[in-house]
């Protein structure tokens, strides 16, 4: 093993030891980590040795496991590279075409519906509160964006539109429509004359 991790809470464990005992404990730790040499510790550091040894053994086990995983990953990676380089060009072209097909399948582009599409979907799904022209005009004015994202599913938007337009007014709003007049702003202006 090339290193030993020592955590700061170890300061509390060694606080009762003298400086020479701490020094012997650290040297014993390093030697044990390097080649497994069991130390003969003459002072109070021997009382901490069992804890230290278990920590070093756990670190060694973790280090060896990581080394094995990395070795396996390297071997797998090199096998995959050899497979790719050993195949003939026609099979590589087939794989590239298959990858392109998958990409097209999973990244279908959104196509805005026509008024007729929306009308047909709404009538077949029983969505009575959706006016296809208002729906398409509304989202067309927003470039078929929902918030800051491009719309992905206009049918889901139509279902939401139907739910939010419960009164059947076709306004797609909880506020009633009304005409604004000059009287609405009369208290904001001083009378002339």
Buried (B, 14 or more C-beta within 10 A) or exposed (E): BEEBEBEEEBEEBBEEBEEEBBEBBBEBBBEBBEEEEEBEBEEBBBEBBEEBBEBBEEBBEEBEEEEEEEEEEEEEEEEEEEEEEEEEEEEEEEEEEEEEEEEEEEEEEEEEBEBEBBBEBBEEEEBEBBBBEBBBEEBEEEEBEBEEEEBEEBBEBBBEBBEEBEEEEBEBEEEEEEEEEEEEEEEEEEEEE
